[in-house]
Amino acid sequence: MSATPEAGPREALRSLGANLAALLRIRGELFSLELKEELRRQKELLWLATVSGLFLAAGFIAAAILVVVVFWDTYRIAAIASVTGAYLCIGGWALLRLRDRVSNGPAPFSGTIAELERDMDMIRGSE
């Protein structure tokens, strides 16, 4: 007689449970890693957007004042209207670009979702 017991349903279930727990742990770690990466990326984007927005606004205001001062004696209304029109065009372009980025941006956690889909395909037996 052998000293090791035969593998029965209880051992098979125990092995399946251990494999499932390991799989969930690995997927949880992947999700955690992607979450940290996404948060870091979002913070960086927010910081860059804030700095660029402030300095671009300051530059545009300075340019607008310069244009109005240069043309104050001859074409003050045209200069003010031109600067205002330019600001509205740039603002509209930025708004359209922002809307496009939000609606067509990559899905967060796509790596985790892809791995979970592969896991489900493997469990179902279709590779």
Rosetta silent file (secondary structure, phi, psi, omega in degrees, C-alpha in Angstrom):
SEQUENCE: MSATPEAGPREALRSLGANLAALLRIRGELFSLELKEELRRQKELLWLATVSGLFLAAGFIAAAILVVVVFWDTYRIAAIASVTGAYLCIGGWALLRLRDRVSNGPAPFSGTIAELERDMDMIRGSE
SCORE:     score description
SCORE:     0.000 S_00000001
   1 L     0.000  144.847 -179.718    0.000    0.000    0.000 S_00000001
   2 L   -87.330  154.823 -178.643    1.195    3.466   -0.715 S_00000001
   3 L   -82.300  -19.714 -179.579    1.615    6.100    1.979 S_00000001
   4 L   -93.174  133.354  178.165    0.002    8.864   -0.094 S_00000001
   5 L   -71.323  153.752  177.415   -3.748    8.916   -0.302 S_00000001
   6 L   -69.773  148.842  178.840   -5.361    8.886   -3.720 S_00000001
   7 L   -72.416  118.374 -179.979   -6.510   12.203   -5.080 S_00000001
   8 L  -112.355 -170.911 -179.250  -10.199   12.418   -4.476 S_00000001
   9 H   -61.588  -35.192 -178.222  -12.834   15.082   -4.983 S_00000001
  10 H   -65.483  -43.901  179.206  -11.829   16.867   -1.793 S_00000001
  11 H   -67.633  -37.363  178.382   -8.210   17.252   -2.901 S_00000001
  12 H   -64.243  -42.244  177.798   -9.297   18.312   -6.379 S_00000001
  13 H   -66.513  -38.787  178.943  -11.560   20.999   -4.915 S_00000001
  14 H   -63.639  -43.451  178.654   -8.810   22.124   -2.566 S_00000001
  15 H   -64.845  -42.250  177.704   -6.386   22.388   -5.493 S_00000001
  16 H   -62.414  -43.084  178.487   -8.967   24.245   -7.575 S_00000001
  17 H   -63.742  -41.091  178.483   -9.618   26.659   -4.700 S_00000001
  18 H   -64.935  -41.840  177.781   -5.898   27.286   -4.234 S_00000001
  19 H   -64.557  -40.406  178.704   -5.469   27.929   -7.957 S_00000001
  20 H   -65.398  -41.942  178.272   -8.457   30.257   -8.001 S_00000001
  21 H   -63.129  -42.393  178.265   -7.142   32.162   -4.977 S_00000001
  22 H   -64.007  -40.382  178.740   -3.718   32.528   -6.624 S_00000001
  23 H   -63.237  -44.470  178.717   -5.363   33.714   -9.829 S_00000001
  24 H   -65.137  -37.098  178.925   -7.446   36.300   -7.970 S_00000001
  25 H   -64.410  -45.359 -179.455   -4.385   37.492   -6.051 S_00000001
  26 H   -63.944  -42.326  179.156   -2.402   37.973   -9.254 S_00000001
  27 H   -67.650  -35.277  176.053   -5.272   39.811  -10.944 S_00000001
  28 H   -64.273  -40.520  177.145   -5.709   41.969   -7.857 S_00000001
  29 H   -64.689  -40.496  177.550   -2.026   42.887   -7.968 S_00000001
  30 H   -62.750  -43.966  178.240   -2.337   43.746  -11.667 S_00000001
  31 H   -62.346  -43.049  179.809   -5.372   45.925  -10.954 S_00000001
  32 H   -62.449  -42.340  178.806   -3.550   47.639   -8.095 S_00000001
  33 H   -64.199  -44.609  178.672   -0.547   48.325  -10.292 S_00000001
  34 H   -66.282  -35.260  178.077   -2.695   49.745  -13.088 S_00000001
  35 H   -64.478  -44.922  178.177   -4.636   51.864  -10.588 S_00000001
  36 H   -62.651  -41.539  179.521   -1.427   53.391   -9.224 S_00000001
  37 H   -64.633  -42.537  179.989   -0.163   54.010  -12.749 S_00000001
  38 H   -66.534  -40.551  177.937   -3.429   55.626  -13.808 S_00000001
  39 H   -64.462  -41.156  178.308   -3.513   57.861  -10.719 S_00000001
  40 H   -63.522  -42.741 -179.996    0.078   58.951  -11.334 S_00000001
  41 H   -64.669  -41.799  179.495   -0.714   59.676  -14.970 S_00000001
  42 H   -65.275  -40.077  177.110   -3.829   61.663  -14.064 S_00000001
  43 H   -63.186  -42.447  179.455   -1.904   63.738  -11.491 S_00000001
  44 H   -64.235  -43.436  178.594    0.808   64.467  -14.035 S_00000001
  45 H   -63.167  -41.256  178.970   -1.744   65.474  -16.667 S_00000001
  46 H   -64.177  -43.170  179.497   -3.552   67.735  -14.207 S_00000001
  47 H   -63.258  -47.454  179.601   -0.313   69.382  -13.147 S_00000001
  48 H   -63.354  -39.809  178.801    0.819   69.924  -16.740 S_00000001
  49 H   -64.663  -39.977 -179.986   -2.598   71.246  -17.751 S_00000001
  50 H   -66.205  -49.156 -179.139   -2.617   73.689  -14.848 S_00000001
  51 H   -63.835  -46.703 -179.114    0.890   75.008  -15.472 S_00000001
  52 H   -65.252  -38.694  178.847    0.432   75.263  -19.225 S_00000001
  53 H   -63.286  -43.489  179.653   -2.973   76.897  -18.810 S_00000001
  54 H   -64.997  -46.841 -177.540   -1.689   79.525  -16.413 S_00000001
  55 H   -72.595  -35.522  174.902    1.354   80.437  -18.465 S_00000001
  56 H   -65.919  -39.940  177.616   -0.485   80.388  -21.771 S_00000001
  57 H   -62.518  -43.908  178.387   -3.182   82.608  -20.291 S_00000001
  58 H   -62.555  -41.600  178.866   -0.558   85.036  -19.011 S_00000001
  59 H   -65.851  -41.891  179.215    1.147   85.049  -22.414 S_00000001
  60 H   -67.114  -38.106  177.819   -2.086   85.587  -24.296 S_00000001
  61 H   -65.367  -42.254  177.939   -3.106   88.428  -21.992 S_00000001
  62 H   -63.313  -42.536  178.815    0.280   90.075  -22.453 S_00000001
  63 H   -64.460  -39.876  179.449    0.022   89.652  -26.229 S_00000001
  64 H   -63.802  -43.556  178.935   -3.502   91.045  -26.206 S_00000001
  65 H   -63.287  -40.915  178.922   -2.426   94.096  -24.240 S_00000001
  66 H   -61.574  -45.582 -179.765    0.500   94.594  -26.615 S_00000001
  67 H   -62.958  -44.722 -178.890   -1.725   94.439  -29.698 S_00000001
  68 H   -65.583  -40.900 -179.985   -4.265   96.839  -28.226 S_00000001
  69 H   -66.039  -41.827 -178.862   -1.567   99.284  -27.092 S_00000001
  70 H   -62.757  -40.802 -176.661    0.178   99.229  -30.485 S_00000001
  71 L  -100.577   17.923 -174.898   -3.054   99.938  -32.382 S_00000001
  72 H   -62.606  -41.502 -175.540   -4.694  102.207  -29.749 S_00000001
  73 H   -77.466  -27.174 -173.897   -4.429  105.410  -31.746 S_00000001
  74 H  -107.919  -52.713 -173.022   -5.496  104.011  -35.108 S_00000001
  75 H  -129.804   54.237 -174.438   -7.550  100.811  -34.877 S_00000001
  76 H   -63.534  -41.885 -179.653   -8.433  100.286  -31.216 S_00000001
  77 H   -67.209  -43.558  179.165  -11.853   98.659  -31.818 S_00000001
  78 H   -63.910  -39.426  179.517  -10.472   96.371  -34.543 S_00000001
  79 H   -65.184  -45.443  179.307   -7.548   95.369  -32.321 S_00000001
  80 H   -64.569  -42.262  179.413   -9.804   94.542  -29.372 S_00000001
  81 H   -65.501  -39.953  179.233  -12.223   92.629  -31.630 S_00000001
  82 H   -64.614  -44.432  179.271   -9.361   90.687  -33.247 S_00000001
  83 H   -64.729  -41.991  178.378   -7.876   89.682  -29.900 S_00000001
  84 H   -63.389  -44.565  177.898  -11.303   88.685  -28.607 S_00000001
  85 H   -61.600  -41.324  178.595  -12.012   86.631  -31.735 S_00000001
  86 H   -62.931  -42.975  178.517   -8.642   84.896  -31.467 S_00000001
  87 H   -61.630  -43.030 -179.890   -9.325   84.011  -27.811 S_00000001
  88 H   -65.551  -39.431  177.857  -12.748   82.617  -28.673 S_00000001
  89 H   -64.898  -45.396  179.557  -11.332   80.519  -31.532 S_00000001
  90 H   -64.351  -42.817  178.789   -8.550   79.088  -29.379 S_00000001
  91 H   -63.786  -40.880  177.769  -10.972   78.382  -26.530 S_00000001
  92 H   -65.927  -41.949  176.859  -13.428   76.666  -28.865 S_00000001
  93 H   -60.822  -45.014 -179.575  -10.676   74.559  -30.415 S_00000001
  94 H   -64.049  -38.174  179.040   -9.434   73.517  -26.959 S_00000001
  95 H   -65.831  -43.265  177.536  -12.959   72.640  -25.854 S_00000001
  96 H   -64.083  -40.594  178.391  -13.542   70.465  -28.932 S_00000001
  97 H   -65.395  -40.857  177.593  -10.175   68.745  -28.433 S_00000001
  98 H   -62.549  -44.814  179.384  -10.971   68.104  -24.757 S_00000001
  99 H   -62.416  -39.858  177.063  -14.344   66.624  -25.640 S_00000001
 100 H   -65.138  -42.716  179.559  -12.710   64.371  -28.234 S_00000001
 101 H   -63.414  -40.557 -179.116  -10.062   63.209  -25.753 S_00000001
 102 H   -68.343  -42.597 -176.213  -12.652   62.402  -23.103 S_00000001
 103 H   -79.779  -27.629 -176.805  -14.947   60.481  -25.442 S_00000001
 104 H  -111.845   12.470 -178.765  -12.244   58.641  -27.440 S_00000001
 105 L   -72.038  162.744  179.741   -9.618   58.104  -24.744 S_00000001
 106 L   -67.379  148.789  178.916   -8.320   54.658  -23.811 S_00000001
 107 L   -73.505  133.928  176.388  -10.316   52.694  -21.279 S_00000001
 108 L   -68.011  149.235  177.022   -8.701   52.588  -17.862 S_00000001
 109 L    63.865   31.978 -179.783   -7.578   49.164  -16.607 S_00000001
 110 H   -65.503  -31.810  177.441   -7.627   47.665  -20.089 S_00000001
 111 H   -64.909  -43.709  178.769   -4.786   45.303  -19.145 S_00000001
 112 H   -64.807  -43.257 -179.757   -6.709   43.894  -16.198 S_00000001
 113 H   -63.493  -42.032  179.301   -9.865   43.506  -18.268 S_00000001
 114 H   -63.874  -41.092  178.504   -7.958   41.718  -21.043 S_00000001
 115 H   -65.574  -40.596  178.342   -6.368   39.316  -18.550 S_00000001
 116 H   -65.526  -37.180  176.871   -9.728   38.570  -16.947 S_00000001
 117 H   -65.237  -40.584  176.545  -11.231   37.882  -20.377 S_00000001
 118 H   -63.347  -39.263  177.282   -8.361   35.479  -21.159 S_00000001
 119 H   -62.326  -43.020  179.879   -8.964   33.779  -17.815 S_00000001
 120 H   -65.552  -38.348  177.009  -12.658   33.374  -18.592 S_00000001
 121 H   -64.423  -39.312  179.585  -11.842   31.932  -22.020 S_00000001
 122 H   -67.004  -40.336  179.158   -9.431   29.480  -20.423 S_00000001
 123 H   -65.256  -39.401  179.193  -12.024   28.433  -17.844 S_00000001
 124 H   -73.292  -16.180  177.613  -14.624   27.921  -20.556 S_00000001
 125 L    92.770    8.578  177.860  -12.128   25.842  -22.489 S_00000001
 126 L  -109.077  118.946 -179.726  -11.889   27.997  -25.587 S_00000001
 127 L  -108.928    0.000    0.000   -8.438   29.318  -26.364 S_00000001
